[in-house]
Amino acid sequence: MNTLIRRRDDLRLLEGTEVEVSGRVKEFRRHEKRRDLDTLLLTNLIVTPTPVGESVFLEHLWLLQRQLKKIKLHSEQGKRIKFIGIVYSYKRLGGKSVDRGLFNLTDFGIKPLKYENPNH
């Protein structure tokens, strides 16, 4: 039986856990002032704790493009990508978080750790 998790906040149950992530690249977004803050949007994510665990579903997740470049994962819009990462927590400190009343709240993300190209 699969568990459905639709909010990043529910990733708190997996904080510090290594996970396999599979998601479709939907959008690339450039930061207006800083290239190191360029992001990409993954949708329809399947997150599975490794080495064994029950898969969970996330509707979407934003990642810094530099994190994927660091593990040599190249992505194209519309393609599904897969990588190993670790769930972490962080405090929302700015941007749209302030407008939405989310400033200083804890949120969760997935930091990419490694990518193994299946074509090599």
C-alpha positions, 0 to 999 in steps of 0.5 A: 500500500502506497502512502500519499504525501502532497505537501513538503511539510509532510517530508518532516517524517523523512528528514535526514533520510536518503531517498531516491527521487524521480520527477518530471522537469516542468519549468526553469526559472531564472533569478532576476539578480543572482544566477546561483539562485536559478531554480527548476520545478519538478512535478509528479515526484515519487520519493522512495527512502533507500535502500528500502521504503514505501514510496510517497508522492509529491505534487511539486518541488523546486530545486536550485539548478546549481545542485543538479549541476554539482552532481552532473545531472543535466535536465530538459523540460518535459523529461523525467529525471532520477537522483539520490538525495537527502531530505533536509529542513530550512527556514523560509526567509524571504521572497514570496514567503513574506507575501504569503505569511510563511516567513520564518516557518520551517519547510522541507526540501531534498538535496541531490547527492548523486546521479548515476547516468543509466547510459554509461 
